[in-house]
Amino acid sequence: MNKEESPLFTAKQGQYLAFIYYYTKVNGIAPAESDFERYFGTASSSVHSMISVLKKKKFITSVTGKSRSIELLIGKDQLPEFK
């Protein structure tokens, strides 16, 4: 994404997307919702809501009922710096 382009997602959504990318890269498996809870210090309902929003916006996909099945649908070059 060019600096001139406005992001397609909020700063918080971008951090969740970057977390998915780096967690998967380091661990070889997608994060579980509990991993998001620990990292971001949020409640499970907040994590679930964010995951739903990211799916609805078609930034990620996952298999319903299958744990650790989140996949990014955007490229690494579209992700913000991970903080």
mmCIF file of the N, C-alpha and C atoms, coordinates in Angstrom:
data_MODEL
# 
_entry.id   MODEL 
# 
loop_
_atom_site.group_PDB 
_atom_site.id 
_atom_site.type_symbol 
_atom_site.label_atom_id 
_atom_site.label_alt_id 
_atom_site.label_comp_id 
_atom_site.label_asym_id 
_atom_site.label_entity_id 
_atom_site.label_seq_id 
_atom_site.pdbx_PDB_ins_code 
_atom_site.Cartn_x 
_atom_site.Cartn_y 
_atom_site.Cartn_z 
_atom_site.occupancy 
_atom_site.B_iso_or_equiv 
_atom_site.pdbx_formal_charge 
_atom_site.auth_seq_id 
_atom_site.auth_comp_id 
_atom_site.auth_asym_id 
_atom_site.auth_atom_id 
_atom_site.pdbx_PDB_model_num 
ATOM 1   N N  . MET A 1 1  ? 0.850   -1.174  0.000  1.00 0.00 ? 1  MET A N  1 
ATOM 2   C CA . MET A 1 1  ? 0.000   0.000   0.000  1.00 0.00 ? 1  MET A CA 1 
ATOM 3   C C  . MET A 1 1  ? 0.894   1.235   0.000  1.00 0.00 ? 1  MET A C  1 
ATOM 4   N N  . ASN A 1 2  ? 0.630   2.160   -0.877 1.00 0.00 ? 2  ASN A N  1 
ATOM 5   C CA . ASN A 1 2  ? 1.375   3.409   -0.935 1.00 0.00 ? 2  ASN A CA 1 
ATOM 6   C C  . ASN A 1 2  ? 1.031   4.277   0.258  1.00 0.00 ? 2  ASN A C  1 
ATOM 7   N N  . LYS A 1 3  ? 1.954   5.131   0.626  1.00 0.00 ? 3  LYS A N  1 
ATOM 8   C CA . LYS A 1 3  ? 1.721   6.048   1.748  1.00 0.00 ? 3  LYS A CA 1 
ATOM 9   C C  . LYS A 1 3  ? 0.552   6.990   1.444  1.00 0.00 ? 3  LYS A C  1 
ATOM 10  N N  . GLU A 1 4  ? 0.348   7.306   0.153  1.00 0.00 ? 4  GLU A N  1 
ATOM 11  C CA . GLU A 1 4  ? -0.717  8.229   -0.231 1.00 0.00 ? 4  GLU A CA 1 
ATOM 12  C C  . GLU A 1 4  ? -2.100  7.588   -0.120 1.00 0.00 ? 4  GLU A C  1 
ATOM 13  N N  . GLU A 1 5  ? -2.165  6.270   -0.201 1.00 0.00 ? 5  GLU A N  1 
ATOM 14  C CA . GLU A 1 5  ? -3.450  5.579   -0.134 1.00 0.00 ? 5  GLU A CA 1 
ATOM 15  C C  . GLU A 1 5  ? -3.927  5.513   1.305  1.00 0.00 ? 5  GLU A C  1 
ATOM 16  N N  . SER A 1 6  ? -5.220  5.687   1.499  1.00 0.00 ? 6  SER A N  1 
ATOM 17  C CA . SER A 1 6  ? -5.740  5.530   2.854  1.00 0.00 ? 6  SER A CA 1 
ATOM 18  C C  . SER A 1 6  ? -5.948  4.037   3.101  1.00 0.00 ? 6  SER A C  1 
ATOM 19  N N  . PRO A 1 7  ? -5.687  3.582   4.320  1.00 0.00 ? 7  PRO A N  1 
ATOM 20  C CA . PRO A 1 7  ? -5.830  2.150   4.593  1.00 0.00 ? 7  PRO A CA 1 
ATOM 21  C C  . PRO A 1 7  ? -7.281  1.698   4.473  1.00 0.00 ? 7  PRO A C  1 
ATOM 22  N N  . LEU A 1 8  ? -7.437  0.438   4.145  1.00 0.00 ? 8  LEU A N  1 
ATOM 23  C CA . LEU A 1 8  ? -8.770  -0.145  4.007  1.00 0.00 ? 8  LEU A CA 1 
ATOM 24  C C  . LEU A 1 8  ? -9.323  -0.582  5.359  1.00 0.00 ? 8  LEU A C  1 
ATOM 25  N N  . PHE A 1 9  ? -8.504  -0.458  6.396  1.00 0.00 ? 9  PHE A N  1 
ATOM 26  C CA . PHE A 1 9  ? -8.890  -0.929  7.716  1.00 0.00 ? 9  PHE A CA 1 
ATOM 27  C C  . PHE A 1 9  ? -8.430  0.068   8.760  1.00 0.00 ? 9  PHE A C  1 
ATOM 28  N N  . THR A 1 10 ? -9.020  -0.020  9.945  1.00 0.00 ? 10 THR A N  1 
ATOM 29  C CA . THR A 1 10 ? -8.628  0.853   11.050 1.00 0.00 ? 10 THR A CA 1 
ATOM 30  C C  . THR A 1 10 ? -7.265  0.413   11.578 1.00 0.00 ? 10 THR A C  1 
ATOM 31  N N  . ALA A 1 11 ? -6.670  1.239   12.407 1.00 0.00 ? 11 ALA A N  1 
ATOM 32  C CA . ALA A 1 11 ? -5.371  0.908   12.996 1.00 0.00 ? 11 ALA A CA 1 
ATOM 33  C C  . ALA A 1 11 ? -5.461  -0.388  13.807 1.00 0.00 ? 11 ALA A C  1 
ATOM 34  N N  . LYS A 1 12 ? -6.519  -0.540  14.578 1.00 0.00 ? 12 LYS A N  1 
ATOM 35  C CA . LYS A 1 12 ? -6.678  -1.751  15.400 1.00 0.00 ? 12 LYS A CA 1 
ATOM 36  C C  . LYS A 1 12 ? -6.872  -2.985  14.521 1.00 0.00 ? 12 LYS A C  1 
ATOM 37  N N  . GLN A 1 13 ? -7.692  -2.859  13.480 1.00 0.00 ? 13 GLN A N  1 
ATOM 38  C CA . GLN A 1 13 ? -7.883  -3.974  12.552 1.00 0.00 ? 13 GLN A CA 1 
ATOM 39  C C  . GLN A 1 13 ? -6.554  -4.345  11.906 1.00 0.00 ? 13 GLN A C  1 
ATOM 40  N N  . GLY A 1 14 ? -5.761  -3.341  11.557 1.00 0.00 ? 14 GLY A N  1 
ATOM 41  C CA . GLY A 1 14 ? -4.459  -3.585  10.963 1.00 0.00 ? 14 GLY A CA 1 
ATOM 42  C C  . GLY A 1 14 ? -3.543  -4.351  11.896 1.00 0.00 ? 14 GLY A C  1 
ATOM 43  N N  . GLN A 1 15 ? -3.602  -4.048  13.192 1.00 0.00 ? 15 GLN A N  1 
ATOM 44  C CA . GLN A 1 15 ? -2.770  -4.760  14.151 1.00 0.00 ? 15 GLN A CA 1 
ATOM 45  C C  . GLN A 1 15 ? -3.210  -6.221  14.280 1.00 0.00 ? 15 GLN A C  1 
ATOM 46  N N  . TYR A 1 16 ? -4.499  -6.468  14.232 1.00 0.00 ? 16 TYR A N  1 
ATOM 47  C CA . TYR A 1 16 ? -4.993  -7.854  14.259 1.00 0.00 ? 16 TYR A CA 1 
ATOM 48  C C  . TYR A 1 16 ? -4.511  -8.602  13.014 1.00 0.00 ? 16 TYR A C  1 
ATOM 49  N N  . LEU A 1 17 ? -4.581  -7.952  11.867 1.00 0.00 ? 17 LEU A N  1 
ATOM 50  C CA . LEU A 1 17 ? -4.135  -8.592  10.623 1.00 0.00 ? 17 LEU A CA 1 
ATOM 51  C C  . LEU A 1 17 ? -2.636  -8.876  10.662 1.00 0.00 ? 17 LEU A C  1 
ATOM 52  N N  . ALA A 1 18 ? -1.858  -7.924  11.149 1.00 0.00 ? 18 ALA A N  1 
ATOM 53  C CA . ALA A 1 18 ? -0.411  -8.126  11.260 1.00 0.00 ? 18 ALA A CA 1 
ATOM 54  C C  . ALA A 1 18 ? -0.104  -9.233  12.269 1.00 0.00 ? 18 ALA A C  1 
ATOM 55  N N  . PHE A 1 19 ? -0.870  -9.288  13.354 1.00 0.00 ? 19 PHE A N  1 
ATOM 56  C CA . PHE A 1 19 ? -0.689  -10.346 14.352 1.00 0.00 ? 19 PHE A CA 1 
ATOM 57  C C  . PHE A 1 19 ? -0.910  -11.718 13.713 1.00 0.00 ? 19 PHE A C  1 
ATOM 58  N N  . ILE A 1 20 ? -1.971  -11.830 12.912 1.00 0.00 ? 20 ILE A N  1 
ATOM 59  C CA . ILE A 1 20 ? -2.251  -13.098 12.233 1.00 0.00 ? 20 ILE A CA 1 
ATOM 60  C C  . ILE A 1 20 ? -1.063  -13.484 11.351 1.00 0.00 ? 20 ILE A C  1 
ATOM 61  N N  . TYR A 1 21 ? -0.555  -12.538 10.597 1.00 0.00 ? 21 TYR A N  1 
ATOM 62  C CA . TYR A 1 21 ? 0.563   -12.819 9.691  1.00 0.00 ? 21 TYR A CA 1 
ATOM 63  C C  . TYR A 1 21 ? 1.786   -13.306 10.465 1.00 0.00 ? 21 TYR A C  1 
ATOM 64  N N  . TYR A 1 22 ? 2.208   -12.530 11.451 1.00 0.00 ? 22 TYR A N  1 
ATOM 65  C CA . TYR A 1 22 ? 3.448   -12.867 12.160 1.00 0.00 ? 22 TYR A CA 1 
ATOM 66  C C  . TYR A 1 22 ? 3.293   -14.078 13.071 1.00 0.00 ? 22 TYR A C  1 
ATOM 67  N N  . TYR A 1 23 ? 2.140   -14.233 13.706 1.00 0.00 ? 23 TYR A N  1 
ATOM 68  C CA . TYR A 1 23 ? 1.914   -15.403 14.555 1.00 0.00 ? 23 TYR A CA 1 
ATOM 69  C C  . TYR A 1 23 ? 2.016   -16.673 13.705 1.00 0.00 ? 23 TYR A C  1 
ATOM 70  N N  . THR A 1 24 ? 1.367   -16.651 12.554 1.00 0.00 ? 24 THR A N  1 
ATOM 71  C CA . THR A 1 24 ? 1.376   -17.809 11.664 1.00 0.00 ? 24 THR A CA 1 
ATOM 72  C C  . THR A 1 24 ? 2.787   -18.081 11.146 1.00 0.00 ? 24 THR A C  1 
ATOM 73  N N  . LYS A 1 25 ? 3.511   -17.028 10.805 1.00 0.00 ? 25 LYS A N  1 
ATOM 74  C CA . LYS A 1 25 ? 4.875   -17.180 10.300 1.00 0.00 ? 25 LYS A CA 1 
ATOM 75  C C  . LYS A 1 25 ? 5.794   -17.798 11.367 1.00 0.00 ? 25 LYS A C  1 
ATOM 76  N N  . VAL A 1 26 ? 5.687   -17.334 12.595 1.00 0.00 ? 26 VAL A N  1 
ATOM 77  C CA . VAL A 1 26 ? 6.561   -17.810 13.680 1.00 0.00 ? 26 VAL A CA 1 
ATOM 78  C C  . VAL A 1 26 ? 6.171   -19.206 14.155 1.00 0.00 ? 26 VAL A C  1 
ATOM 79  N N  . ASN A 1 27 ? 4.867   -19.458 14.284 1.00 0.00 ? 27 ASN A N  1 
ATOM 80  C CA . ASN A 1 27 ? 4.390   -20.707 14.886 1.00 0.00 ? 27 ASN A CA 1 
ATOM 81  C C  . ASN A 1 27 ? 3.978   -21.790 13.892 1.00 0.00 ? 27 ASN A C  1 
ATOM 82  N N  . GLY A 1 28 ? 3.858   -21.438 12.628 1.00 0.00 ? 28 GLY A N  1 
ATOM 83  C CA . GLY A 1 28 ? 3.482   -22.417 11.617 1.00 0.00 ? 28 GLY A CA 1 
ATOM 84  C C  . GLY A 1 28 ? 2.023   -22.821 11.668 1.00 0.00 ? 28 GLY A C  1 
ATOM 85  N N  . ILE A 1 29 ? 1.240   -22.099 12.440 1.00 0.00 ? 29 ILE A N  1 
ATOM 86  C CA . ILE A 1 29 ? -0.195  -22.362 12.587 1.00 0.00 ? 29 ILE A CA 1 
ATOM 87  C C  . ILE A 1 29 ? -0.872  -21.038 12.920 1.00 0.00 ? 29 ILE A C  1 
ATOM 88  N N  . ALA A 1 30 ? -2.100  -20.892 12.499 1.00 0.00 ? 30 ALA A N  1 
ATOM 89  C CA . ALA A 1 30 ? -2.835  -19.650 12.756 1.00 0.00 ? 30 ALA A CA 1 
ATOM 90  C C  . ALA A 1 30 ? -3.137  -19.490 14.247 1.00 0.00 ? 30 ALA A C  1 
ATOM 91  N N  . PRO A 1 31 ? -3.296  -18.249 14.701 1.00 0.00 ? 31 PRO A N  1 
ATOM 92  C CA . PRO A 1 31 ? -3.617  -18.032 16.107 1.00 0.00 ? 31 PRO A CA 1 
ATOM 93  C C  . PRO A 1 31 ? -5.046  -18.458 16.439 1.00 0.00 ? 31 PRO A C  1 
ATOM 94  N N  . ALA A 1 32 ? -5.230  -18.875 17.681 1.00 0.00 ? 32 ALA A N  1 
ATOM 95  C CA . ALA A 1 32 ? -6.566  -19.141 18.216 1.00 0.00 ? 32 ALA A CA 1 
ATOM 96  C C  . ALA A 1 32 ? -7.077  -17.832 18.825 1.00 0.00 ? 32 ALA A C  1 
ATOM 97  N N  . GLU A 1 33 ? -8.365  -17.742 19.050 1.00 0.00 ? 33 GLU A N  1 
ATOM 98  C CA . GLU A 1 33 ? -8.910  -16.527 19.651 1.00 0.00 ? 33 GLU A CA 1 
ATOM 99  C C  . GLU A 1 33 ? -8.265  -16.243 21.004 1.00 0.00 ? 33 GLU A C  1 
ATOM 100 N N  . SER A 1 34 ? -7.901  -17.281 21.745 1.00 0.00 ? 34 SER A N  1 
ATOM 101 C CA . SER A 1 34 ? -7.254  -17.075 23.049 1.00 0.00 ? 34 SER A CA 1 
ATOM 102 C C  . SER A 1 34 ? -5.876  -16.417 22.887 1.00 0.00 ? 34 SER A C  1 
ATOM 103 N N  . ASP A 1 35 ? -5.209  -16.648 21.766 1.00 0.00 ? 35 ASP A N  1 
ATOM 104 C CA . ASP A 1 35 ? -3.921  -15.997 21.507 1.00 0.00 ? 35 ASP A CA 1 
ATOM 105 C C  . ASP A 1 35 ? -4.107  -14.491 21.321 1.00 0.00 ? 35 ASP A C  1 
ATOM 106 N N  . PHE A 1 36 ? -5.170  -14.104 20.619 1.00 0.00 ? 36 PHE A N  1 
ATOM 107 C CA . PHE A 1 36 ? -5.488  -12.682 20.464 1.00 0.00 ? 36 PHE A CA 1 
ATOM 108 C C  . PHE A 1 36 ? -5.801  -12.068 21.828 1.00 0.00 ? 36 PHE A C  1 
ATOM 109 N N  . GLU A 1 37 ? -6.595  -12.778 22.632 1.00 0.00 ? 37 GLU A N  1 
ATOM 110 C CA . GLU A 1 37 ? -6.966  -12.284 23.966 1.00 0.00 ? 37 GLU A CA 1 
ATOM 111 C C  . GLU A 1 37 ? -5.721  -11.971 24.785 1.00 0.00 ? 37 GLU A C  1 
ATOM 112 N N  . ARG A 1 38 ? -4.786  -12.905 24.818 1.00 0.00 ? 38 ARG A N  1 
ATOM 113 C CA . ARG A 1 38 ? -3.560  -12.713 25.595 1.00 0.00 ? 38 ARG A CA 1 
ATOM 114 C C  . ARG A 1 38 ? -2.729  -11.558 25.053 1.00 0.00 ? 38 ARG A C  1 
ATOM 115 N N  . TYR A 1 39 ? -2.537  -11.524 23.756 1.00 0.00 ? 39 TYR A N  1 
ATOM 116 C CA . TYR A 1 39 ? -1.669  -10.505 23.173 1.00 0.00 ? 39 TYR A CA 1 
ATOM 117 C C  . TYR A 1 39 ? -2.259  -9.100  23.316 1.00 0.00 ? 39 TYR A C  1 
ATOM 118 N N  . PHE A 1 40 ? -3.535  -8.945  22.965 1.00 0.00 ? 40 PHE A N  1 
ATOM 119 C CA . PHE A 1 40 ? -4.156  -7.622  22.968 1.00 0.00 ? 40 PHE A CA 1 
ATOM 120 C C  . PHE A 1 40 ? -4.795  -7.267  24.309 1.00 0.00 ? 40 PHE A C  1 
ATOM 121 N N  . GLY A 1 41 ? -4.889  -8.229  25.236 1.00 0.00 ? 41 GLY A N  1 
ATOM 122 C CA . GLY A 1 41 ? -5.469  -7.962  26.551 1.00 0.00 ? 41 GLY A CA 1 
ATOM 123 C C  . GLY A 1 41 ? -6.941  -7.610  26.485 1.00 0.00 ? 41 GLY A C  1 
ATOM 124 N N  . THR A 1 42 ? -7.666  -8.312  25.613 1.00 0.00 ? 42 THR A N  1 
ATOM 125 C CA . THR A 1 42 ? -9.096  -8.036  25.433 1.00 0.00 ? 42 THR A CA 1 
ATOM 126 C C  . THR A 1 42 ? -9.931  -9.257  25.782 1.00 0.00 ? 42 THR A C  1 
ATOM 127 N N  . ALA A 1 43 ? -11.212 -9.030  25.926 1.00 0.00 ? 43 ALA A N  1 
ATOM 128 C CA . ALA A 1 43 ? -12.158 -10.101 26.239 1.00 0.00 ? 43 ALA A CA 1 
ATOM 129 C C  . ALA A 1 43 ? -12.430 -10.943 24.994 1.00 0.00 ? 43 ALA A C  1 
ATOM 130 N N  . SER A 1 44 ? -12.841 -12.177 25.222 1.00 0.00 ? 44 SER A N  1 
ATOM 131 C CA . SER A 1 44 ? -13.123 -13.083 24.105 1.00 0.00 ? 44 SER A CA 1 
ATOM 132 C C  . SER A 1 44 ? -14.210 -12.536 23.189 1.00 0.00 ? 44 SER A C  1 
ATOM 133 N N  . SER A 1 45 ? -15.189 -11.839 23.753 1.00 0.00 ? 45 SER A N  1 
ATOM 134 C CA . SER A 1 45 ? -16.256 -11.279 22.920 1.00 0.00 ? 45 SER A CA 1 
ATOM 135 C C  . SER A 1 45 ? -15.714 -10.198 21.981 1.00 0.00 ? 45 SER A C  1 
ATOM 136 N N  . SER A 1 46 ? -14.734 -9.416  22.442 1.00 0.00 ? 46 SER A N  1 
ATOM 137 C CA . SER A 1 46 ? -14.120 -8.387  21.596 1.00 0.00 ? 46 SER A CA 1 
ATOM 138 C C  . SER A 1 46 ? -13.331 -9.019  20.460 1.00 0.00 ? 46 SER A C  1 
ATOM 139 N N  . VAL A 1 47 ? -12.590 -10.073 20.776 1.00 0.00 ? 47 VAL A N  1 
ATOM 140 C CA . VAL A 1 47 ? -11.807 -10.774 19.759 1.00 0.00 ? 47 VAL A CA 1 
ATOM 141 C C  . VAL A 1 47 ? -12.743 -11.392 18.729 1.00 0.00 ? 47 VAL A C  1 
ATOM 142 N N  . HIS A 1 48 ? -13.775 -12.060 19.197 1.00 0.00 ? 48 HIS A N  1 
ATOM 143 C CA . HIS A 1 48 ? -14.727 -12.703 18.285 1.00 0.00 ? 48 HIS A CA 1 
ATOM 144 C C  . HIS A 1 48 ? -15.370 -11.656 17.369 1.00 0.00 ? 48 HIS A C  1 
ATOM 145 N N  . SER A 1 49 ? -15.726 -10.522 17.927 1.00 0.00 ? 49 SER A N  1 
ATOM 146 C CA . SER A 1 49 ? -16.328 -9.450  17.139 1.00 0.00 ? 49 SER A CA 1 
ATOM 147 C C  . SER A 1 49 ? -15.362 -8.942  16.071 1.00 0.00 ? 49 SER A C  1 
ATOM 148 N N  . MET A 1 50 ? -14.102 -8.743  16.443 1.00 0.00 ? 50 MET A N  1 
ATOM 149 C CA . MET A 1 50 ? -13.100 -8.261  15.488 1.00 0.00 ? 50 MET A CA 1 
ATOM 150 C C  . MET A 1 50 ? -12.885 -9.283  14.368 1.00 0.00 ? 50 MET A C  1 
ATOM 151 N N  . ILE A 1 51 ? -12.800 -10.549 14.721 1.00 0.00 ? 51 ILE A N  1 
ATOM 152 C CA . ILE A 1 51 ? -12.625 -11.595 13.709 1.00 0.00 ? 51 ILE A CA 1 
ATOM 153 C C  . ILE A 1 51 ? -13.810 -11.583 12.741 1.00 0.00 ? 51 ILE A C  1 
ATOM 154 N N  . SER A 1 52 ? -15.004 -11.417 13.269 1.00 0.00 ? 52 SER A N  1 
ATOM 155 C CA . SER A 1 52 ? -16.206 -11.357 12.415 1.00 0.00 ? 52 SER A CA 1 
ATOM 156 C C  . SER A 1 52 ? -16.144 -10.176 11.454 1.00 0.00 ? 52 SER A C  1 
ATOM 157 N N  . VAL A 1 53 ? -15.708 -9.020  11.951 1.00 0.00 ? 53 VAL A N  1 
ATOM 158 C CA . VAL A 1 53 ? -15.594 -7.829  11.106 1.00 0.00 ? 53 VAL A CA 1 
ATOM 159 C C  . VAL A 1 53 ? -14.554 -8.055  10.004 1.00 0.00 ? 53 VAL A C  1 
ATOM 160 N N  . LEU A 1 54 ? -13.419 -8.630  10.368 1.00 0.00 ? 54 LEU A N  1 
ATOM 161 C CA . LEU A 1 54 ? -12.365 -8.871  9.380  1.00 0.00 ? 54 LEU A CA 1 
ATOM 162 C C  . LEU A 1 54 ? -12.812 -9.865  8.309  1.00 0.00 ? 54 LEU A C  1 
ATOM 163 N N  . LYS A 1 55 ? -13.620 -10.839 8.710  1.00 0.00 ? 55 LYS A N  1 
ATOM 164 C CA . LYS A 1 55 ? -14.188 -11.782 7.726  1.00 0.00 ? 55 LYS A CA 1 
ATOM 165 C C  . LYS A 1 55 ? -15.164 -11.060 6.809  1.00 0.00 ? 55 LYS A C  1 
ATOM 166 N N  . LYS A 1 56 ? -16.035 -10.250 7.402  1.00 0.00 ? 56 LYS A N  1 
ATOM 167 C CA . LYS A 1 56 ? -17.057 -9.538  6.634  1.00 0.00 ? 56 LYS A CA 1 
ATOM 168 C C  . LYS A 1 56 ? -16.410 -8.604  5.608  1.00 0.00 ? 56 LYS A C  1 
ATOM 169 N N  . LYS A 1 57 ? -15.285 -7.999  5.977  1.00 0.00 ? 57 LYS A N  1 
ATOM 170 C CA . LYS A 1 57 ? -14.571 -7.098  5.070  1.00 0.00 ? 57 LYS A CA 1 
ATOM 171 C C  . LYS A 1 57 ? -13.668 -7.856  4.097  1.00 0.00 ? 57 LYS A C  1 
ATOM 172 N N  . LYS A 1 58 ? -13.660 -9.182  4.213  1.00 0.00 ? 58 LYS A N  1 
ATOM 173 C CA . LYS A 1 58 ? -12.895 -10.068 3.328  1.00 0.00 ? 58 LYS A CA 1 
ATOM 174 C C  . LYS A 1 58 ? -11.376 -9.854  3.413  1.00 0.00 ? 58 LYS A C  1 
ATOM 175 N N  . PHE A 1 59 ? -10.905 -9.566  4.639  1.00 0.00 ? 59 PHE A N  1 
ATOM 176 C CA . PHE A 1 59 ? -9.469  -9.497  4.902  1.00 0.00 ? 59 PHE A CA 1 
ATOM 177 C C  . PHE A 1 59 ? -8.941  -10.861 5.329  1.00 0.00 ? 59 PHE A C  1 
ATOM 178 N N  . ILE A 1 60 ? -9.834  -11.685 5.901  1.00 0.00 ? 60 ILE A N  1 
ATOM 179 C CA . ILE A 1 60 ? -9.465  -13.029 6.347  1.00 0.00 ? 60 ILE A CA 1 
ATOM 180 C C  . ILE A 1 60 ? -10.575 -14.002 6.005  1.00 0.00 ? 60 ILE A C  1 
ATOM 181 N N  . THR A 1 61 ? -10.244 -15.275 6.108  1.00 0.00 ? 61 THR A N  1 
ATOM 182 C CA . THR A 1 61 ? -11.230 -16.334 5.982  1.00 0.00 ? 61 THR A CA 1 
ATOM 183 C C  . THR A 1 61 ? -10.900 -17.384 7.042  1.00 0.00 ? 61 THR A C  1 
ATOM 184 N N  . SER A 1 62 ? -11.856 -18.223 7.347  1.00 0.00 ? 62 SER A N  1 
ATOM 185 C CA . SER A 1 62 ? -11.606 -19.346 8.258  1.00 0.00 ? 62 SER A CA 1 
ATOM 186 C C  . SER A 1 62 ? -12.694 -20.386 8.029  1.00 0.00 ? 62 SER A C  1 
ATOM 187 N N  . VAL A 1 63 ? -12.411 -21.585 8.508  1.00 0.00 ? 63 VAL A N  1 
ATOM 188 C CA . VAL A 1 63 ? -13.374 -22.671 8.394  1.00 0.00 ? 63 VAL A CA 1 
ATOM 189 C C  . VAL A 1 63 ? -14.202 -22.700 9.669  1.00 0.00 ? 63 VAL A C  1 
ATOM 190 N N  . THR A 1 64 ? -15.501 -22.546 9.537  1.00 0.00 ? 64 THR A N  1 
ATOM 191 C CA . THR A 1 64 ? -16.391 -22.564 10.691 1.00 0.00 ? 64 THR A CA 1 
ATOM 192 C C  . THR A 1 64 ? -16.267 -23.885 11.430 1.00 0.00 ? 64 THR A C  1 
ATOM 193 N N  . GLY A 1 65 ? -16.071 -23.793 12.742 1.00 0.00 ? 65 GLY A N  1 
ATOM 194 C CA . GLY A 1 65 ? -15.975 -24.984 13.567 1.00 0.00 ? 65 GLY A CA 1 
ATOM 195 C C  . GLY A 1 65 ? -14.590 -25.605 13.621 1.00 0.00 ? 65 GLY A C  1 
ATOM 196 N N  . LYS A 1 66 ? -13.642 -25.084 12.851 1.00 0.00 ? 66 LYS A N  1 
ATOM 197 C CA . LYS A 1 66 ? -12.280 -25.620 12.859 1.00 0.00 ? 66 LYS A CA 1 
ATOM 198 C C  . LYS A 1 66 ? -11.357 -24.590 13.515 1.00 0.00 ? 66 LYS A C  1 
ATOM 199 N N  . SER A 1 67 ? -10.698 -24.994 14.580 1.00 0.00 ? 67 SER A N  1 
ATOM 200 C CA . SER A 1 67 ? -9.811  -24.067 15.273 1.00 0.00 ? 67 SER A CA 1 
ATOM 201 C C  . SER A 1 67 ? -8.555  -23.809 14.451 1.00 0.00 ? 67 SER A C  1 
ATOM 202 N N  . ARG A 1 68 ? -7.978  -22.644 14.679 1.00 0.00 ? 68 ARG A N  1 
ATOM 203 C CA . ARG A 1 68 ? -6.726  -22.230 14.054 1.00 0.00 ? 68 ARG A CA 1 
ATOM 204 C C  . ARG A 1 68 ? -6.761  -22.321 12.521 1.00 0.00 ? 68 ARG A C  1 
ATOM 205 N N  . SER A 1 69 ? -7.880  -21.908 11.941 1.00 0.00 ? 69 SER A N  1 
ATOM 206 C CA . SER A 1 69 ? -8.016  -21.990 10.480 1.00 0.00 ? 69 SER A CA 1 
ATOM 207 C C  . SER A 1 69 ? -8.042  -20.615 9.809  1.00 0.00 ? 69 SER A C  1 
ATOM 208 N N  . ILE A 1 70 ? -7.686  -19.561 10.548 1.00 0.00 ? 70 ILE A N  1 
ATOM 209 C CA . ILE A 1 70 ? -7.701  -18.210 9.976  1.00 0.00 ? 70 ILE A CA 1 
ATOM 210 C C  . ILE A 1 70 ? -6.607  -18.085 8.917  1.00 0.00 ? 70 ILE A C  1 
ATOM 211 N N  . GLU A 1 71 ? -6.982  -17.510 7.777  1.00 0.00 ? 71 GLU A N  1 
ATOM 212 C CA . GLU A 1 71 ? -6.030  -17.237 6.698  1.00 0.00 ? 71 GLU A CA 1 
ATOM 213 C C  . GLU A 1 71 ? -6.215  -15.809 6.230  1.00 0.00 ? 71 GLU A C  1 
ATOM 214 N N  . LEU A 1 72 ? -5.117  -15.119 5.995  1.00 0.00 ? 72 LEU A N  1 
ATOM 215 C CA . LEU A 1 72 ? -5.169  -13.767 5.443  1.00 0.00 ? 72 LEU A CA 1 
ATOM 216 C C  . LEU A 1 72 ? -5.550  -13.815 3.974  1.00 0.00 ? 72 LEU A C  1 
ATOM 217 N N  . LEU A 1 73 ? -6.338  -12.860 3.552  1.00 0.00 ? 73 LEU A N  1 
ATOM 218 C CA . LEU A 1 73 ? -6.712  -12.741 2.148  1.00 0.00 ? 73 LEU A CA 1 
ATOM 219 C C  . LEU A 1 73 ? -6.055  -11.511 1.519  1.00 0.00 ? 73 LEU A C  1 
ATOM 220 N N  . ILE A 1 74 ? -5.167  -10.859 2.274  1.00 0.00 ? 74 ILE A N  1 
ATOM 221 C CA . ILE A 1 74 ? -4.420  -9.718  1.757  1.00 0.00 ? 74 ILE A CA 1 
ATOM 222 C C  . ILE A 1 74 ? -2.934  -10.040 1.885  1.00 0.00 ? 74 ILE A C  1 
ATOM 223 N N  . GLY A 1 75 ? -2.143  -9.364  1.097  1.00 0.00 ? 75 GLY A N  1 
ATOM 224 C CA . GLY A 1 75 ? -0.710  -9.615  1.098  1.00 0.00 ? 75 GLY A CA 1 
ATOM 225 C C  . GLY A 1 75 ? 0.027   -8.900  2.213  1.00 0.00 ? 75 GLY A C  1 
ATOM 226 N N  . LYS A 1 76 ? 1.218   -9.383  2.516  1.00 0.00 ? 76 LYS A N  1 
ATOM 227 C CA . LYS A 1 76 ? 2.061   -8.790  3.553  1.00 0.00 ? 76 LYS A CA 1 
ATOM 228 C C  . LYS A 1 76 ? 2.329   -7.322  3.265  1.00 0.00 ? 76 LYS A C  1 
ATOM 229 N N  . ASP A 1 77 ? 2.458   -6.975  1.988  1.00 0.00 ? 77 ASP A N  1 
ATOM 230 C CA . ASP A 1 77 ? 2.735   -5.586  1.610  1.00 0.00 ? 77 ASP A CA 1 
ATOM 231 C C  . ASP A 1 77 ? 1.587   -4.637  1.940  1.00 0.00 ? 77 ASP A C  1 
ATOM 232 N N  . GLN A 1 78 ? 0.409   -5.165  2.235  1.00 0.00 ? 78 GLN A N  1 
ATOM 233 C CA . GLN A 1 78 ? -0.733  -4.339  2.593  1.00 0.00 ? 78 GLN A CA 1 
ATOM 234 C C  . GLN A 1 78 ? -0.873  -4.180  4.109  1.00 0.00 ? 78 GLN A C  1 
ATOM 235 N N  . LEU A 1 79 ? -0.061  -4.887  4.863  1.00 0.00 ? 79 LEU A N  1 
ATOM 236 C CA . LEU A 1 79 ? -0.161  -4.841  6.321  1.00 0.00 ? 79 LEU A CA 1 
ATOM 237 C C  . LEU A 1 79 ? 0.598   -3.658  6.890  1.00 0.00 ? 79 LEU A C  1 
ATOM 238 N N  . PRO A 1 80 ? 0.104   -3.109  8.008  1.00 0.00 ? 80 PRO A N  1 
ATOM 239 C CA . PRO A 1 80 ? 0.834   -2.033  8.668  1.00 0.00 ? 80 PRO A CA 1 
ATOM 240 C C  . PRO A 1 80 ? 2.019   -2.600  9.452  1.00 0.00 ? 80 PRO A C  1 
ATOM 241 N N  . GLU A 1 81 ? 2.855   -1.721  9.941  1.00 0.00 ? 81 GLU A N  1 
ATOM 242 C CA . GLU A 1 81 ? 3.941   -2.145  10.816 1.00 0.00 ? 81 GLU A CA 1 
ATOM 243 C C  . GLU A 1 81 ? 3.331   -2.741  12.080 1.00 0.00 ? 81 GLU A C  1 
ATOM 244 N N  . PHE A 1 82 ? 3.846   -3.879  12.504 1.00 0.00 ? 82 PHE A N  1 
ATOM 245 C CA . PHE A 1 82 ? 3.311   -4.557  13.687 1.00 0.00 ? 82 PHE A CA 1 
ATOM 246 C C  . PHE A 1 82 ? 3.943   -3.978  14.927 1.00 0.00 ? 82 PHE A C  1 
ATOM 247 N N  . LYS A 1 83 ? 3.107   -3.560  15.872 1.00 0.00 ? 83 LYS A N  1 
ATOM 248 C CA . LYS A 1 83 ? 3.603   -2.914  17.101 1.00 0.00 ? 83 LYS A CA 1 
ATOM 249 C C  . LYS A 1 83 ? 3.353   -3.782  18.310 1.00 0.00 ? 83 LYS A C  1 
# 
